[in-house]
Amino acid sequence: MGSSNDIQVDDLAPYLADAAPEIGAPLSLEKFATGQSNPTYKLHCETGTYVLRAKPAGTLLKSAHQVDREHRVMDALQGSDVPVPRMIHLATDDASPLARAFFIMEMVAGRIFWDPATSEVGKSERAAIYDEMNRALAALHDVDVEAVGLGDFGKPGNYFARQTDRWSRQYVASKVADNADMDRLMAWLEAHMPADDGQVSLVHGDYRLDNMIFAPDSPTVVAVLDWELSTLGHPLADLAYQCMQWRLPHQGGMRGLGGLDRAALGIPSEQDYVASYCARRGIAAPDNWPFYLAFCFFRLAAILEGVVRRAHDGNASNPETAKTYAAAIPLLARAAGDIISGKTA
């Protein structure tokens, strides 16, 4: 049987025969090593290969692992300027033969760049990859949420205030050990909360290079993946989250750009990347940039703390990855501390 996150084909076959007959009988499942939060599988069927993404087994934090939201947002974005896989079927908690929600989508062929230095390609393609990532982010934030049926996909009010409150509570509920840097960071964010400026867009919530599939033979994004944290919110949250990569170390499993000669590699500076995004959307350069960056470091640390807690409780999709995350959390908290003290990338 394997771990508690394993799914057996025999458990799926009768259900899928009725719910998704177009894919044919399931033949085998192969778990991806990635997909830490929600276990993800390559599903081989009579008609081809698909992707199955499920909630993890075990007791879960409220509002976490909402694969139904992932399915809804990708389904809504079909045909938009934001490339996403085609959705095939959603099984809700109540209807699922696994007693937990999952969805099935097409498997998109292409390249995933796990290292932001993208050593697999040359300098000119590397620059084009970063520009394409920037383009797709601007396109996402220009989506008319009402027109695509996502006008109710998030709560009204100050996004950063809501998110800081949410992740502070989730962090406190999840934390395995005390961290004074995280406590100071939460207090600083509350004390420096910007006023709500009214900007609302669809935000991805985990927008980074390795959550995208690029075409096999060109620097074109063919699918944006991992929408678990998507909601209606402030577009600068996504932009700042992506720009964390410029500030994270390249070593130690963090997969950042820190310490690399980015100009020599063809990777734009953080300032130029932000300027390109603003030009694409026709907006001014953001004020209060250190707040947005510090918020994103805190939020990521709080998310990783939830993964560590699941490993501690025996419910992690990948316990070894959870150990790496446990080591990363204090680094993230200290990096946020550097930002709010005025250090630059």
C-alpha positions as CSV (number, residue, x, y, z in Angstrom):
1,M,0.0,0.0,0.0
2,G,2.8,2.5,0.7
3,S,2.3,5.8,2.5
4,S,-1.1,7.1,3.7
5,N,-1.1,9.4,0.6
6,D,-1.0,6.5,-1.9
7,I,-4.0,6.1,-4.2
8,Q,-4.9,2.7,-5.7
9,V,-6.2,2.4,-9.3
10,D,-8.8,-0.1,-8.2
11,D,-10.3,2.5,-5.9
12,L,-10.8,4.9,-8.9
13,A,-11.9,2.6,-11.7
14,P,-15.7,2.2,-10.9
15,Y,-16.0,5.9,-10.1
16,L,-14.2,7.2,-13.2
17,A,-16.2,4.8,-15.5
18,D,-19.3,6.9,-14.6
19,A,-17.7,10.3,-13.9
20,A,-15.1,10.6,-16.7
21,P,-15.7,7.9,-19.3
22,E,-14.0,9.9,-22.0
23,I,-10.5,9.1,-20.5
24,G,-11.1,5.3,-20.5
25,A,-10.2,2.9,-17.7
26,P,-7.3,3.9,-15.4
27,L,-4.4,1.6,-15.8
28,S,-1.7,2.8,-13.3
29,L,-0.7,5.7,-11.1
30,E,2.8,7.2,-10.7
31,K,3.3,9.7,-8.0
32,F,5.3,12.9,-8.9
33,A,8.1,13.7,-6.4
34,T,6.9,17.3,-6.5
35,G,3.4,18.5,-5.4
36,Q,4.4,18.8,-1.7
37,S,1.1,20.3,-0.5
38,N,-1.3,18.3,-2.6
39,P,-0.1,14.9,-3.8
40,T,0.0,14.8,-7.6
41,Y,0.1,11.7,-9.8
42,K,0.6,10.8,-13.4
43,L,-2.6,8.8,-14.3
44,H,-2.2,6.4,-17.2
45,C,-5.5,5.5,-18.8
46,E,-6.7,3.7,-21.9
47,T,-6.8,7.0,-23.9
48,G,-3.5,8.5,-22.7
49,T,-1.8,10.1,-19.7
50,Y,-3.4,12.6,-17.4
51,V,-2.6,14.3,-14.1
52,L,-4.5,13.6,-10.9
53,R,-4.2,16.0,-8.0
54,A,-5.7,15.3,-4.6
55,K,-6.0,16.5,-1.1
56,P,-3.5,14.8,1.2
57,A,-4.7,12.2,3.7
58,G,-5.1,13.0,7.3
59,T,-6.5,15.9,9.4
60,L,-6.0,19.1,7.5
61,L,-6.0,22.8,8.5
62,K,-9.2,24.6,7.7
63,S,-9.0,26.5,4.3
64,A,-5.9,24.5,3.2
65,H,-5.5,22.1,0.3
66,Q,-8.5,23.4,-1.6
67,V,-8.1,21.5,-4.8
68,D,-11.6,22.4,-5.8
69,R,-10.5,26.1,-5.9
70,E,-7.5,25.0,-8.1
71,H,-9.9,23.3,-10.5
72,R,-12.3,26.2,-10.6
73,V,-9.7,28.8,-11.4
74,M,-8.0,26.8,-14.1
75,D,-11.4,26.0,-15.6
76,A,-12.3,29.6,-15.6
77,L,-9.1,30.6,-17.4
78,Q,-9.6,28.3,-20.4
79,G,-9.1,30.4,-23.5
80,S,-7.6,33.4,-21.7
81,D,-4.1,34.9,-22.1
82,V,-3.1,32.8,-19.1
83,P,-2.2,29.3,-20.3
84,V,-3.6,26.5,-18.1
85,P,-4.2,22.8,-18.6
86,R,-7.6,21.6,-19.7
87,M,-9.8,20.4,-16.7
88,I,-11.4,17.0,-17.1
89,H,-13.2,16.2,-13.8
90,L,-13.5,17.3,-10.2
91,A,-14.5,14.9,-7.4
92,T,-15.6,16.7,-4.3
93,D,-15.0,15.5,-0.8
94,D,-18.5,14.1,-0.6
95,A,-18.5,12.3,-3.9
96,S,-14.9,11.1,-4.1
97,P,-14.2,7.4,-3.8
98,L,-11.1,8.4,-1.9
99,A,-13.1,10.3,0.8
100,R,-11.1,13.4,-0.2
101,A,-11.4,15.8,-3.2
102,F,-9.3,15.4,-6.3
103,F,-9.3,16.5,-9.9
104,I,-8.1,15.2,-13.2
105,M,-6.6,17.5,-15.9
106,E,-4.7,17.1,-19.1
107,M,-1.0,16.5,-19.0
108,V,0.9,19.3,-20.8
109,A,4.2,18.4,-22.5
110,G,7.1,20.8,-22.0
111,R,9.9,21.9,-19.8
112,I,10.0,22.8,-16.1
113,F,13.0,24.8,-14.9
114,W,13.6,23.8,-11.3
115,D,16.7,26.0,-11.0
116,P,16.0,29.8,-11.6
117,A,19.5,30.1,-13.2
118,T,18.1,27.9,-16.0
119,S,21.6,26.5,-16.8
120,E,19.9,24.2,-19.4
121,V,19.6,27.1,-21.9
122,G,21.7,29.9,-23.3
123,K,21.8,33.6,-22.3
124,S,19.3,34.8,-24.9
125,E,16.7,32.2,-24.2
126,R,17.2,32.7,-20.5
127,A,16.3,36.4,-20.9
128,A,13.3,35.5,-23.1
129,I,12.1,33.0,-20.4
130,Y,12.1,35.7,-17.7
131,D,10.4,38.1,-20.1
132,E,7.7,35.5,-20.9
133,M,7.2,34.8,-17.2
134,N,6.7,38.6,-16.7
135,R,4.2,38.7,-19.6
136,A,2.1,35.9,-18.2
137,L,2.0,37.5,-14.8
138,A,0.8,40.8,-16.3
139,A,-1.8,38.9,-18.3
140,L,-3.0,37.2,-15.2
141,H,-3.5,40.5,-13.4
142,D,-5.4,41.9,-16.4
143,V,-8.0,39.1,-16.4
144,D,-11.5,40.5,-16.1
145,V,-12.6,38.4,-13.1
146,E,-16.3,39.1,-13.6
147,A,-16.1,38.1,-17.2
148,V,-14.5,34.7,-16.4
149,G,-16.9,34.0,-13.5
150,L,-14.5,34.6,-10.6
151,G,-16.0,37.7,-9.2
152,D,-16.7,35.9,-5.9
153,F,-13.4,34.1,-5.7
154,G,-12.1,36.2,-2.8
155,K,-13.3,38.3,0.1
156,P,-13.6,42.1,-0.1
157,G,-11.4,44.5,1.9
158,N,-7.6,45.0,2.4
159,Y,-6.0,41.9,1.0
160,F,-2.7,42.3,2.9
161,A,-4.5,42.8,6.2
162,R,-6.6,39.7,5.5
163,Q,-3.7,37.6,4.4
164,T,-1.5,38.7,7.3
165,D,-4.2,37.7,9.7
166,R,-4.8,34.4,8.0
167,W,-1.2,33.3,7.8
168,S,-0.4,34.6,11.3
169,R,-3.2,32.4,12.7
170,Q,-2.2,29.4,10.5
171,Y,1.5,29.8,11.6
172,V,0.6,29.9,15.3
173,A,-1.6,26.9,14.8
174,S,1.0,25.0,12.9
175,K,4.4,25.9,14.5
176,V,6.5,23.1,15.8
177,A,9.0,25.4,17.6
178,D,9.1,29.1,18.6
179,N,10.8,31.6,16.3
180,A,11.5,35.1,17.6
181,D,12.2,36.4,14.1
182,M,8.8,35.3,12.9
183,D,7.1,36.9,16.0
184,R,8.9,40.2,15.3
185,L,8.0,40.0,11.6
186,M,4.3,39.5,12.3
187,A,4.3,42.5,14.6
188,W,6.1,44.6,12.1
189,L,3.7,43.8,9.3
190,E,0.7,44.7,11.5
191,A,2.3,48.0,12.4
192,H,3.2,48.9,8.8
193,M,0.1,47.7,7.0
194,P,-0.6,50.0,4.0
195,A,-4.0,51.4,3.4
196,D,-6.2,49.6,0.9
197,D,-5.7,51.2,-2.5
198,G,-8.6,49.4,-4.1
199,Q,-6.6,47.3,-6.5
200,V,-8.1,43.8,-7.0
201,S,-7.1,41.1,-9.4
202,L,-6.9,37.4,-9.7
203,V,-3.7,36.4,-7.9
204,H,-1.9,33.1,-8.2
205,G,-0.4,33.0,-4.8
206,D,2.7,30.8,-5.7
207,Y,3.8,32.4,-8.9
208,R,7.4,31.2,-9.6
209,L,9.4,29.7,-12.4
210,D,9.0,26.0,-11.4
211,N,5.2,26.3,-11.3
212,M,5.2,26.8,-15.1
213,I,5.6,24.5,-18.1
214,F,7.5,26.0,-21.0
215,A,7.2,24.8,-24.6
216,P,9.7,22.1,-25.5
217,D,11.3,24.2,-28.2
218,S,10.6,27.9,-27.3
219,P,10.6,30.2,-24.3
220,T,6.8,30.2,-24.2
221,V,4.7,29.4,-21.1
222,V,2.3,26.7,-22.1
223,A,0.8,26.1,-18.6
224,V,0.8,27.8,-15.2
225,L,0.3,25.2,-12.5
226,D,-0.4,24.9,-8.7
227,W,-3.2,27.3,-8.1
228,E,-4.0,26.1,-4.6
229,L,-3.4,29.6,-3.0
230,S,-5.1,31.6,-5.8
231,T,-7.8,34.2,-4.8
232,L,-8.9,37.7,-5.5
233,G,-6.3,40.0,-4.0
234,H,-3.7,42.6,-4.7
235,P,-1.5,42.1,-7.8
236,L,1.6,43.4,-6.1
237,A,1.5,40.3,-3.8
238,D,2.2,38.1,-6.8
239,L,4.9,40.4,-8.1
240,A,6.7,40.7,-4.8
241,Y,6.4,36.9,-4.2
242,Q,8.2,36.3,-7.5
243,C,10.8,38.9,-6.7
244,M,11.7,36.9,-3.5
245,Q,13.7,34.7,-5.9
246,W,16.2,37.5,-6.5
247,R,16.9,37.6,-2.7
248,L,16.9,34.0,-1.8
249,P,20.3,32.1,-1.7
250,H,21.0,29.9,-4.7
251,Q,22.4,27.2,-2.4
252,G,20.9,25.1,0.3
253,G,17.8,24.0,-1.5
254,M,16.3,27.5,-1.7
255,R,16.6,27.8,-5.5
256,G,17.1,31.6,-5.4
257,L,19.2,34.0,-7.5
258,G,21.2,35.4,-4.6
259,G,24.9,35.4,-5.2
260,L,24.7,34.8,-8.9
261,D,26.0,37.2,-11.6
262,R,22.5,37.8,-13.0
263,A,23.6,40.3,-15.7
264,A,26.1,37.7,-17.1
265,L,23.4,35.1,-17.1
266,G,20.9,37.3,-19.0
267,I,18.5,37.5,-16.0
268,P,17.0,41.0,-15.4
269,S,17.6,42.8,-12.2
270,E,14.7,42.9,-9.7
271,Q,14.3,46.6,-10.5
272,D,14.1,46.0,-14.3
273,Y,11.7,43.0,-13.8
274,V,9.3,45.2,-11.8
275,A,9.6,48.0,-14.3
276,S,8.8,45.6,-17.2
277,Y,5.7,44.4,-15.3
278,C,4.5,47.9,-14.6
279,A,5.1,49.0,-18.2
280,R,3.0,46.0,-19.5
281,R,0.1,46.9,-17.2
282,G,0.5,50.7,-17.6
283,I,0.9,51.4,-13.8
284,A,3.3,53.4,-11.7
285,A,6.2,51.8,-9.8
286,P,4.9,50.5,-6.5
287,D,5.3,52.5,-3.3
288,N,6.1,50.6,0.0
289,W,8.0,47.9,-1.8
290,P,9.8,46.6,1.3
291,F,6.4,45.9,3.0
292,Y,5.2,43.7,0.0
293,L,8.5,41.8,0.0
294,A,8.5,41.3,3.8
295,F,4.9,40.1,3.6
296,C,5.8,37.5,1.0
297,F,8.7,36.1,3.0
298,F,6.5,35.8,6.0
299,R,3.6,34.2,4.1
300,L,6.0,31.6,2.5
301,A,7.5,30.8,5.9
302,A,4.0,30.3,7.4
303,I,3.0,28.0,4.5
304,L,6.2,25.9,5.0
305,E,5.5,25.7,8.7
306,G,2.2,24.0,7.8
307,V,4.2,21.4,5.7
308,V,6.6,20.8,8.6
309,R,3.6,20.3,11.0
310,R,2.1,17.7,8.6
311,A,5.4,15.9,8.6
312,H,5.6,16.1,12.4
313,D,2.1,14.6,12.5
314,G,2.9,11.9,10.0
315,N,0.8,13.3,7.1
316,A,3.4,15.0,4.8
317,S,3.3,14.1,1.1
318,N,7.2,14.1,1.1
319,P,8.7,14.0,4.6
320,E,12.3,14.5,3.3
321,T,11.2,17.8,1.6
322,A,9.5,18.8,4.9
323,K,12.9,18.6,6.6
324,T,14.4,20.9,4.1
325,Y,11.5,23.3,4.6
326,A,12.1,23.3,8.4
327,A,15.6,24.5,7.8
328,A,14.4,27.2,5.4
329,I,11.9,28.9,7.7
330,P,14.5,30.7,9.9
331,L,16.3,31.8,6.8
332,L,13.2,33.3,5.4
333,A,12.4,35.1,8.6
334,R,15.9,36.5,8.8
335,A,15.8,37.6,5.1
336,A,12.6,39.5,5.8
337,G,14.3,41.1,8.7
338,D,17.1,42.3,6.4
339,I,14.5,43.8,4.0
340,I,12.7,45.8,6.7
341,S,16.0,47.0,8.0
342,G,16.8,48.5,4.6
343,K,19.1,46.0,2.9
344,T,18.8,45.7,-0.9
345,A,19.0,42.6,-3.2
